């Protein structure tokens, strides 16, 4: 019963967050300069034709009416019609989101185990050159922008060595392995950005757990070093890392604009960038809101998983 209340409480918070996000997204799109009808028909279009098009699109209605039509449509699964393509937005969002999930999935599979492993090894070798190497490498990788690391990778592995293709988009009907091959190099800049965060959090948690009373008690009981690490240290040490992983999972989806543009990949990031450039508000609003849903969902799963692994957490109150 307590778990059900916890889930309902978290879902309520997620719902409030999404409502606020929808208001911010809608308001943000409204303050963008320019006239929608003029942007579609061109600068030389007749003012009357522009007014007629604005009326057909509904952008001449009061903002509250526009917001209600948009939100109620999103709730029903209707994301509206694209101003640019004159077609429903949903298929474009779905296709781009699947592509982004593939790229984010490759980066996620790479960075989570290696980040945790790096943090654990650094903590176990605390104060040695191995610890310092992992910490410095993680910090250095984190501060390198995606466009810098991406350009370097393209120059080295695509132009000089011809190991990887220039684009992340695999040919049509390519099998799974080929698609993974095309996505490996674009996933590296994402790996570099996130690795340091996960490794540092895992390292800090391990160091704290190794110095805890329950670890000393386990050692005094005569447990082997391996048993102490696996049974008592890792579980407690990695709990905070789960939250970091969930947060960075949201970034993997929402922060793909640079990587997708650089590697000419048709994902949700590049779609949002194109929509903003063309003032395609239905596409832009739907894309940002979908990313927000993914982000909130990832944090919701992290909260529930964290609480399930740590019974001391009091749902709803935030107390231990």
RODO-914562 format. One record per residue: residue number from 1; x, y, z of N, C-alpha, C in turn. Coordinates in steps of 0.02 Angstrom, whole numbers, always signed. Layout:
! RODO-914562
   num      nc1      nc2      nc3     cac1     cac2     cac3      cc1      cc2      cc3
   NUM        X        Y        Z        X        Y        Z        X        Y        Z
...
! end
This chain:
! RODO-914562
   num      nc1      nc2      nc3     cac1     cac2     cac3      cc1      cc2      cc3
     1      +42      -60       +0       +0       +0       +0      +44      +63       +0
     2      +98      +58      +39     +144     +115      +43     +176     +128      -25
     3     +191      +74      -62     +222      +81     -127     +173     +114     -176
     4     +109      +94     -172      +59     +124     -217      +53     +199     -204
     5      +52     +218     -139      +48     +290     -123     +109     +327     -149
     6     +166     +293     -145     +228     +324     -169     +225     +336     -244
     7     +201     +285     -280     +196     +291     -353     +148     +346     -372
     8      +90     +348     -337      +41     +400     -351      +69     +470     -337
     9     +107     +475     -281     +137     +540     -264     +187     +562     -317
    10     +229     +515     -338     +278     +532     -390     +245     +549     -456
    11     +191     +512     -473     +156     +526     -535     +123     +595     -533
    12      +98     +614     -474      +67     +679     -467     +119     +734     -477
    13     +179     +725     -448     +232     +774     -457     +254     +778     -530
    14     +258     +719     -562     +277     +718     -633     +225     +754     -676
    15     +161     +743     -659     +108     +777     -697     +111     +853     -689
    16     +123     +876     -627     +129     +949     -616     +189     +976     -655
    17     +244     +939     -655     +303     +961     -691     +289     +968     -766
    18     +252     +919     -793     +238     +921     -865     +190     +977     -882
    19     +142     +992     -837      +97    +1048     -850     +136    +1114     -852
    20     +181    +1123     -802     +222    +1183     -802     +265    +1187     -864
    21     +293    +1129     -883     +335    +1128     -943     +296    +1147    -1005
    22     +233    +1122    -1010     +193    +1139    -1069     +179    +1214    -1072
    23     +168    +1245    -1014     +156    +1317    -1013     +218    +1355    -1036
    24     +276    +1333    -1011     +339    +1367    -1029     +354    +1358    -1103
    25     +344    +1298    -1129     +357    +1284    -1199     +312    +1326    -1244
    26     +247    +1327    -1226     +199    +1365    -1266     +216    +1440    -1264
    27     +230    +1465    -1204     +245    +1537    -1197     +310    +1553    -1234
    28     +360    +1508    -1229     +423    +1520    -1263     +415    +1524    -1339
    29     +372    +1482    -1367     +361    +1484    -1439     +323    +1547    -1460
    30     +280    +1572    -1415     +240    +1631    -1433     +282    +1695    -1436
    31     +336    +1696    -1396     +376    +1758    -1395     +429    +1759    -1450
    32     +433    +1704    -1489     +481    +1705    -1545     +460    +1758    -1596
    33     +507    +1796    -1622     +488    +1849    -1669     +464    +1820    -1735
    34     +423    +1860    -1771     +401    +1840    -1837     +329    +1818    -1839
    35     +299    +1820    -1898     +230    +1802    -1909     +229    +1733    -1942
    36     +187    +1688    -1916     +186    +1619    -1942     +166    +1618    -2015
    37     +111    +1651    -2031      +88    +1652    -2100     +139    +1682    -2147
    38     +171    +1736    -2125     +222    +1768    -2166     +282    +1721    -2175
    39     +300    +1685    -2122     +357    +1639    -2126     +344    +1583    -2176
    40     +280    +1561    -2181     +264    +1506    -2226     +258    +1530    -2298
    41     +223    +1586    -2307     +209    +1610    -2375     +266    +1651    -2405
    42     +311    +1675    -2362     +367    +1714    -2388     +357    +1788    -2379
    43     +411    +1827    -2383     +407    +1899    -2369     +368    +1938    -2422
    44     +359    +1912    -2482     +324    +1948    -2534     +250    +1930    -2539
    45     +227    +1888    -2494     +156    +1866    -2497     +109    +1924    -2480
    46      +49    +1920    -2508       -2    +1971    -2496      -25    +1968    -2423
    47      -35    +2026    -2392      -55    +2029    -2322     -121    +1993    -2310
    48     -166    +1997    -2360     -230    +1963    -2352     -222    +1887    -2349
    49     -178    +1862    -2393     -165    +1789    -2393     -133    +1768    -2328
    50      -89    +1810    -2301      -58    +1794    -2237     -110    +1791    -2181
    51     -156    +1840    -2183     -208    +1841    -2131     -253    +1780    -2136
    52     -271    +1761    -2197     -313    +1701    -2207     -278    +1639    -2181
    53     -214    +1633    -2197     -176    +1574    -2174     -171    +1573    -2098
    54     -158    +1631    -2068     -154    +1633    -1994     -221    +1612    -1963
    55     -276    +1632    -1995     -342    +1612    -1970     -353    +1537    -1977
    56     -331    +1509    -2034     -339    +1437    -2044     -297    +1398    -1994
    57     -238    +1423    -1977     -195    +1388    -1930     -216    +1400    -1857
    58     -258    +1450    -1847     -282    +1464    -1779     -235    +1507    -1738
    59     -183    +1535    -1769     -134    +1573    -1730     -158    +1645    -1718
    60     -217    +1664    -1745     -244    +1730    -1731     -293    +1729    -1673
    61     -302    +1670    -1642     -348    +1664    -1585     -313    +1685    -1521
    62     -351    +1699    -1467     -319    +1716    -1403     -272    +1660    -1380
    63     -220    +1680    -1343     -169    +1631    -1323     -196    +1575    -1280
    64     -244    +1592    -1236     -272    +1539    -1193     -309    +1487    -1235
    65     -344    +1510    -1287     -380    +1464    -1331     -330    +1420    -1369
    66     -277    +1452    -1394     -225    +1413    -1430     -194    +1361    -1384
    67     -178    +1383    -1321     -146    +1336    -1274     -192    +1277    -1259
    68     -256    +1292    -1249     -303    +1238    -1233     -309    +1189    -1291
    69     -313    +1214    -1352     -318    +1170    -1410     -255    +1127    -1416
    70     -197    +1158    -1403     -135    +1120    -1409     -129    +1065    -1355
    71     -141    +1084    -1291     -134    +1036    -1236     -185     +980    -1241
    72     -248     +998    -1255     -300     +946    -1261     -285     +899    -1319
    73     -257     +927    -1373     -237     +885    -1429     -180     +838    -1411
    74     -131     +863    -1374      -75     +821    -1353      -99     +764    -1308
    75     -146     +780    -1263     -173     +728    -1218     -207     +673    -1258
    76     -240     +692    -1313     -275     +643    -1355     -228     +609    -1404
    77     -164     +630    -1405     -117     +600    -1452     -112     +637    -1517
    78     -148     +693    -1522     -147     +734    -1583      -96     +790    -1574
    79      -39     +786    -1606      +14     +836    -1598       +7     +894    -1647
    80      -46     +894    -1687      -57     +949    -1734      -27     +936    -1802
    81      -32     +987    -1844       -7     +983    -1913      +56    +1025    -1920
    82     +105     +998    -1952     +167    +1035    -1963     +156    +1092    -2013
    83     +180    +1152    -1996     +175    +1207    -2043     +220    +1196    -2104
    84     +276    +1162    -2093     +324    +1153    -2146     +304    +1097    -2194
    85     +285    +1040    -2167     +271     +982    -2208     +197     +975    -2226
    86     +154    +1016    -2194      +81    +1011    -2205      +56     +940    -2194
    87      +82     +909    -2142      +65     +840    -2126      +64     +833    -2049
    88      +32     +780    -2023      +31     +771    -1950     +102     +768    -1920
    89     +108     +798    -1861     +174     +801    -1829     +195     +734    -1800
    90     +148     +696    -1774     +163     +636    -1736     +211     +588    -1772
    91     +200     +571    -1836     +247     +524    -1869     +318     +550    -1871
    92     +327     +615    -1881     +394     +644    -1882     +427     +637    -1813
    93     +388     +654    -1761     +415     +650    -1693     +432     +577    -1676
    94     +387     +532    -1694     +399     +461    -1678     +462     +434    -1712
    95     +469     +449    -1776     +527     +424    -1813     +592     +454    -1785
    96     +591     +520    -1771     +651     +553    -1745     +667     +529    -1675
    97     +615     +517    -1635     +628     +494    -1566     +659     +425    -1566
    98     +634     +381    -1610     +664     +313    -1615     +737     +318    -1634
    99     +753     +361    -1682     +823     +369    -1702     +866     +394    -1644
   100     +839     +444    -1607     +877     +471    -1551     +885     +419    -1496
   101     +834     +379    -1485     +839     +326    -1434     +893     +276    -1452
   102     +900     +262    -1517     +953     +216    -1539    +1022     +245    -1522
   103    +1032     +308    -1540    +1097     +340    -1526    +1109     +345    -1451
   104    +1058     +368    -1414    +1065     +374    -1341    +1076     +306    -1309
   105    +1043     +254    -1337    +1051     +187    -1309    +1123     +161    -1317
   106    +1153     +174    -1375    +1222     +154    -1385    +1268     +189    -1335
   107    +1258     +255    -1327    +1299     +293    -1279    +1287     +269    -1208
   108    +1224     +255    -1191    +1207     +232    -1124    +1240     +165    -1108
   109    +1237     +119    -1155    +1267      +53    -1145    +1343      +59    -1136
   110    +1373     +108    -1169    +1445     +117    -1164    +1464     +150    -1097
   111    +1427     +202    -1078    +1451     +245    -1024    +1433     +219     -954
   112    +1375     +187     -947    +1354     +167     -879    +1401     +116     -848
   113    +1413      +59     -881    +1459      +10     -849    +1530      +36     -843
   114    +1554      +72     -894    +1623      +97     -890    +1629     +153     -839
   115    +1578     +195     -833    +1580     +249     -784    +1580     +221     -713
   116    +1536     +173     -700    +1533     +142     -633    +1599     +105     -619
   117    +1623      +67     -669    +1686      +31     -660    +1744      +79     -645
   118    +1746     +134     -682    +1799     +183     -671    +1796     +212     -601
   119    +1735     +228     -577    +1727     +256     -510    +1745     +206     -456
   120    +1725     +143     -466    +1740      +91     -416    +1815      +79     -412
   121    +1847      +73     -470    +1920      +61     -471    +1957     +120     -440
   122    +1935     +181     -456    +1968     +240     -427    +1961     +241     -351
   123    +1902     +221     -325    +1893     +221     -252    +1935     +166     -220
   124    +1937     +108     -251    +1977      +53     -222    +2051      +68     -224
   125    +2072     +109     -272    +2143     +130     -278    +2151     +202     -255
   126    +2111     +222     -207    +2109     +292     -185    +2178     +318     -167
   127    +2196     +376     -196    +2260     +407     -180    +2318     +385     -224
   128    +2307     +334     -266    +2361     +309     -309    +2358     +344     -377
   129    +2407     +328     -420    +2408     +358     -487    +2348     +335     -528
   130    +2323     +276     -515    +2263     +251     -551    +2203     +296     -535
   131    +2194     +310     -471    +2139     +354     -449    +2146     +423     -482
   132    +2205     +451     -479    +2215     +518     -507    +2204     +518     -583
   133    +2227     +465     -616    +2218     +460     -689    +2144     +459     -709
   134    +2106     +418     -673    +2034     +412     -689    +1998     +479     -675
   135    +2014     +510     -619    +1982     +573     -601    +1998     +627     -653
   136    +2062     +634     -670    +2082     +686     -717    +2053     +671     -787
   137    +2055     +608     -808    +2027     +590     -874    +1952     +605     -877
   138    +1917     +590     -822    +1845     +603     -821    +1829     +677     -823
   139    +1866     +716     -784    +1855     +788     -784    +1872     +819     -852
   140    +1928     +797     -881    +1949     +824     -945    +1898     +808    -1000
   141    +1872     +746     -999    +1823     +727    -1050    +1758     +766    -1042
   142    +1739     +780     -980    +1676     +814     -968    +1675     +885     -994
   143    +1732     +919     -991    +1733     +990    -1010    +1743    +1000    -1085
   144    +1755     +947    -1123    +1764     +954    -1195    +1695     +956    -1228
   145    +1677    +1011    -1262    +1610    +1015    -1294    +1602     +961    -1347
   146    +1538     +942    -1359    +1525     +889    -1407    +1550     +907    -1477
   147    +1543     +971    -1496    +1562     +988    -1565    +1637     +984    -1575
   148    +1676     +996    -1520    +1749     +990    -1525    +1770     +917    -1532
   149    +1746     +876    -1485    +1765     +805    -1489    +1737     +773    -1552
   150    +1677     +793    -1573    +1648     +765    -1633    +1688     +781    -1696
   151    +1710     +844    -1701    +1750     +864    -1760    +1817     +827    -1760
   152    +1848     +821    -1702    +1912     +785    -1698    +1903     +711    -1719
   153    +1849     +681    -1695    +1836     +611    -1713    +1825     +603    -1788
   154    +1788     +649    -1817    +1775     +646    -1889    +1840     +653    -1928
   155    +1882     +701    -1907    +1945     +711    -1943    +1991     +650    -1938
   156    +1995     +621    -1878    +2042     +565    -1868    +2015     +500    -1898
   157    +1954     +481    -1878    +1929     +414    -1895    +1891     +411    -1961
   158    +1866     +468    -1985    +1829     +465    -2049    +1872     +490    -2107
   159    +1906     +546    -2097    +1943     +576    -2153    +2013     +547    -2160
   160    +2049     +538    -2105    +2117     +513    -2109    +2120     +437    -2112
   161    +2088     +404    -2064    +2095     +331    -2058    +2041     +293    -2096
   162    +1986     +325    -2114    +1930     +293    -2150    +1903     +232    -2113
   163    +1900     +238    -2046    +1874     +182    -2006    +1798     +187    -1998
   164    +1774     +248    -1989    +1701     +257    -1980    +1675     +305    -2033
   165    +1610     +299    -2050    +1580     +344    -2099    +1571     +415    -2071
   166    +1564     +463    -2117    +1555     +533    -2096    +1487     +544    -2064
   167    +1437     +509    -2085    +1369     +518    -2060    +1349     +462    -2012
   168    +1301     +478    -1970    +1276     +427    -1923    +1216     +389    -1951
   169    +1190     +412    -2008    +1131     +380    -2037    +1152     +321    -2081
   170    +1132     +262    -2060    +1148     +201    -2098    +1105     +197    -2161
   171    +1127     +160    -2212    +1087     +152    -2273    +1020     +119    -2257
   172     +972     +131    -2300     +906      +99    -2291     +913      +23    -2290
   173     +871       -8    -2249     +869      -81    -2242     +935     -109    -2214
   174     +975      -68    -2181    +1036      -93    -2149    +1018     -136    -2089
   175    +1057     -188    -2077    +1042     -232    -2020    +1064     -198    -1955
   176    +1050     -231    -1900    +1064     -202    -1834    +1137     -187    -1823
   177    +1181     -233    -1842    +1253     -222    -1831    +1279     -163    -1871
   178    +1253     -155    -1932    +1274      -98    -1973    +1252      -32    -1942
   179    +1190      -32    -1915    +1166      +29    -1883    +1207      +46    -1821
   180    +1226       -5    -1783    +1269       +6    -1724    +1337      +34    -1746
   181    +1364       +7    -1800    +1428      +30    -1827    +1425     +105    -1845
   182    +1371     +125    -1876    +1363     +196    -1894    +1355     +242    -1833
   183    +1329     +214    -1779    +1315     +255    -1720    +1371     +257    -1669
   184    +1421     +214    -1679    +1474     +209    -1629    +1512     +275    -1620
   185    +1534     +303    -1675    +1574     +365    -1669    +1533     +424    -1643
   186    +1471     +435    -1666    +1431     +489    -1636    +1417     +479    -1562
   187    +1418     +416    -1538    +1405     +404    -1467    +1464     +423    -1423
   188    +1523     +427    -1452    +1583     +442    -1412    +1581     +511    -1380
   189    +1562     +566    -1416    +1557     +631    -1382    +1508     +630    -1323
   190    +1453     +594    -1330    +1405     +588    -1275    +1437     +549    -1217
   191    +1473     +497    -1234    +1508     +458    -1183    +1557     +502    -1144
   192    +1594     +544    -1179    +1644     +586    -1146    +1612     +636    -1099
   193    +1555     +664    -1118    +1521     +713    -1076    +1496     +682    -1011
   194    +1470     +622    -1015    +1436     +592     -958    +1481     +550     -914
   195    +1534     +522     -943    +1577     +476     -906    +1602     +506     -840
   196    +1625     +568     -843    +1653     +599     -783    +1603     +604     -726
   197    +1540     +621     -743    +1488     +628     -691    +1476     +562     -655
   198    +1466     +509     -695    +1451     +444     -665    +1510     +418     -626
   199    +1571     +424     -654    +1630     +399     -620    +1642     +436     -554
   200    +1633     +502     -554    +1645     +540     -493    +1594     +521     -439
   201    +1531     +514     -459    +1480     +497     -410    +1491     +426     -382
   202    +1509     +379     -426    +1523     +311     -403    +1585     +310     -358
   203    +1634     +348     -374    +1695     +351     -333    +1680     +380     -264
   204    +1643     +435     -262    +1627     +466     -198    +1585     +419     -154
   205    +1537     +386     -185    +1496     +339     -148    +1536     +281     -121
   206    +1582     +256     -161    +1624     +199     -139    +1669     +220      -81
   207    +1700     +278      -86    +1744     +301      -32    +1706     +309      +33
   208    +1646     +338      +29    +1604     +347      +89    +1584     +279     +118
   209    +1565     +233      +74    +1543     +167      +98    +1601     +127     +128
   210    +1660     +134      +99    +1718      +97     +125    +1737     +121     +195
   211    +1721     +185     +211    +1738     +212     +277    +1681     +205     +327
   212    +1625     +175     +306    +1566     +171     +349    +1574     +118     +403
   213    +1533     +124     +456    +1537      +77     +511    +1519       +6     +490
   214    +1467       +1     +446    +1445      -66     +427    +1499     -103     +387
   215    +1543      -65     +353    +1598      -98     +318    +1649     -125     +368
   216    +1665      -84     +418    +1713     -106     +469    +1685     -167     +507
   217    +1619     -165     +520    +1589     -222     +555    +1593     -285     +513
   218    +1581     -278     +448    +1586     -336     +403    +1657     -364     +402
   219    +1706     -321     +404    +1776     -344     +404    +1792     -380     +469
   220    +1767     -352     +525    +1781     -382     +590    +1746     -450     +597
   221    +1691     -460     +559    +1658     -525     +561    +1698     -579     +525
   222    +1750     -559     +490    +1792     -607     +456    +1774     -620     +383
   223    +1729     -577     +355    +1712     -587     +284    +1772     -571     +240
   224    +1775     -604     +184    +1830     -591     +138    +1822     -521     +106
   225    +1875     -496      +79    +1874     -430      +48    +1822     -427       -7
   226    +1819     -479      -48    +1770     -481     -103    +1698     -480      -76
   227    +1686     -519      -23    +1618     -520       +5    +1598     -452      +33
   228    +1645     -419      +66    +1630     -352      +94    +1612     -303      +38
   229    +1650     -306      -16    +1637     -260      -71    +1570     -274     -103
   230    +1557     -337     -120    +1496     -354     -157    +1434     -348     -113
   231    +1438     -371      -50    +1377     -375       -9    +1361     -309      +27
   232    +1412     -272      +46    +1400     -215      +91    +1418     -148      +60
   233    +1468     -146      +17    +1492      -81       -6    +1456      -59      -70
   234    +1455     -102     -120    +1430      -82     -185    +1357      -59     -183
   235    +1315      -96     -149    +1243      -79     -149    +1231      -10     -120
   236    +1264       +5      -64    +1255      +71      -33    +1291     +125      -71
   237    +1349     +107     -101    +1389     +158     -134    +1357     +182     -199
   238    +1321     +138     -233    +1297     +155     -300    +1227     +184     -300
   239    +1194     +188     -242    +1127     +217     -240    +1125     +288     -268
   240    +1168     +334     -245    +1165     +402     -273    +1181     +404     -347
   241    +1220     +355     -371    +1238     +354     -441    +1178     +343     -486
   242    +1127     +308     -459    +1067     +295     -498    +1033     +360     -519
   243    +1030     +407     -472     +999     +472     -487    +1038     +508     -541
   244    +1104     +505     -537    +1146     +538     -587    +1135     +505     -656
   245    +1132     +439     -657    +1122     +404     -720    +1055     +424     -751
   246    +1002     +428     -709     +936     +448     -735     +937     +518     -763
   247     +970     +564     -726     +974     +633     -750    +1011     +637     -816
   248    +1065     +600     -821    +1104     +601     -882    +1068     +565     -939
   249    +1024     +518     -923     +984     +485     -974     +939     +536    -1008
   250     +910     +581     -967     +870     +634     -996     +911     +679    -1041
   251     +972     +692    -1019    +1016     +734    -1061    +1032     +699    -1127
   252    +1039     +633    -1125    +1056     +596    -1186    +1004     +608    -1241
   253     +941     +616    -1220     +888     +629    -1270     +884     +703    -1287
   254     +885     +745    -1234     +876     +816    -1245     +937     +853    -1270
   255     +996     +824    -1260    +1056     +860    -1278    +1089     +836    -1342
   256    +1048     +808    -1387    +1076     +778    -1447    +1080     +826    -1506
   257    +1060     +887    -1497    +1055     +933    -1555    +1123     +939    -1589
   258    +1176     +952    -1551    +1242     +963    -1580    +1267     +901    -1615
   259    +1263     +844    -1581    +1290     +782    -1609    +1251     +761    -1671
   260    +1185     +766    -1667    +1144     +746    -1725    +1155     +792    -1785
   261    +1163     +855    -1772    +1176     +902    -1827    +1245     +890    -1856
   262    +1295     +880    -1813    +1364     +870    -1836    +1371     +806    -1878
   263    +1337     +754    -1858    +1343     +690    -1893    +1284     +678    -1941
   264    +1247     +731    -1957    +1192     +726    -2005    +1145     +668    -1990
   265    +1122     +667    -1928    +1079     +613    -1904    +1009     +640    -1892
   266     +959     +605    -1916     +890     +629    -1913     +856     +607    -1848
   267     +875     +641    -1794     +845     +625    -1729     +802     +682    -1704
   268     +780     +677    -1642     +734     +727    -1614     +769     +794    -1605
   269     +834     +793    -1590     +871     +855    -1582     +875     +896    -1646
   270     +895     +862    -1700     +900     +898    -1764     +831     +918    -1789
   271     +779     +879    -1773     +711     +896    -1794     +688     +960    -1758
   272     +702     +965    -1694     +683    +1026    -1656     +722    +1086    -1682
   273     +785    +1077    -1697     +825    +1132    -1724     +796    +1157    -1790
   274     +778    +1111    -1833     +749    +1130    -1898     +681    +1165    -1888
   275     +641    +1139    -1841     +575    +1168    -1828     +581    +1239    -1801
   276     +630    +1250    -1757     +640    +1318    -1730     +662    +1365    -1785
   277     +704    +1341    -1829     +729    +1383    -1883     +672    +1402    -1932
   278     +626    +1356    -1943     +571    +1367    -1991     +508    +1395    -1957
   279     +512    +1407    -1891     +453    +1430    -1852     +394    +1381    -1860
   280     +410    +1318    -1861     +359    +1266    -1865     +339    +1250    -1793
   281     +294    +1292    -1764     +278    +1288    -1693     +249    +1220    -1671
   282     +202    +1191    -1708     +176    +1126    -1685     +232    +1073    -1679
   283     +277    +1072    -1727     +333    +1024    -1724     +380    +1041    -1666
   284     +394    +1105    -1657     +439    +1127    -1604     +410    +1112    -1535
   285     +347    +1131    -1525     +316    +1120    -1459     +311    +1046    -1443
   286     +290    +1006    -1492     +283     +935    -1480     +351     +903    -1465
   287     +402     +923    -1502     +469     +893    -1492     +496     +908    -1423
   288     +489     +971    -1401     +515     +989    -1335     +476     +954    -1280
   289     +409     +951    -1288     +368     +919    -1237     +383     +844    -1233
   290     +395     +812    -1289     +411     +741    -1289     +478     +730    -1252
   291     +526     +773    -1264     +589     +767    -1228     +578     +776    -1153
   292     +535     +824    -1136     +519     +834    -1065     +487     +773    -1034
   293     +443     +740    -1072     +411     +679    -1046     +463     +625    -1034
   294     +510     +617    -1082     +563     +568    -1074     +606     +584    -1012
   295     +622     +648    -1004     +664     +669     -948     +628     +656     -881
   296     +565     +677     -877     +527     +667     -816     +518     +592     -802
   297     +505     +554     -854     +498     +481     -846     +561     +449     -819
   298     +618     +470     -845     +682     +441     -821     +693     +457     -748
   299     +678     +519     -727     +686     +537     -657     +636     +502     -613
   300     +575     +491     -639     +525     +455     -600     +548     +383     -587
   301     +574     +351     -639     +599     +282     -630     +657     +281     -581
   302     +701     +331     -585     +758     +334     -539     +735     +342     -467
   303     +685     +386     -456     +659     +397     -389     +631     +332     -359
   304     +591     +298     -399     +560     +236     -375     +613     +182     -363
   305     +661     +177     -409     +713     +127     -402     +757     +142     -341
   306     +773     +205     -332     +814     +226     -275     +778     +210     -209
   307     +714     +225     -208     +675     +213     -147     +667     +139     -134
   308     +659     +100     -187     +651      +28     -178     +715       -4     -152
   309     +773      +21     -174     +836       -6     -152     +856      +19      -83
   310     +828      +76      -62     +845     +104       +3     +782     +113      +43
   311     +762      +63      +84     +699      +67     +122     +697     +124     +172
   312     +754     +154     +188     +754     +209     +237     +722     +271     +208
   313     +717     +276     +141     +687     +335     +111     +612     +337     +127
   314     +589     +394     +151     +518     +403     +164     +485     +437     +105
   315     +442     +401      +70     +409     +428      +11     +370     +490      +29
   316     +377     +540      -14     +336     +599       -6     +365     +650      +40
   317     +401     +629      +92     +430     +677     +138     +501     +694     +122
   318     +535     +650      +85     +604     +662      +69     +651     +648     +128
   319     +624     +619     +183     +667     +606     +241     +691     +535     +240
   320     +748     +523     +273     +774     +455     +281     +763     +433     +353
! end
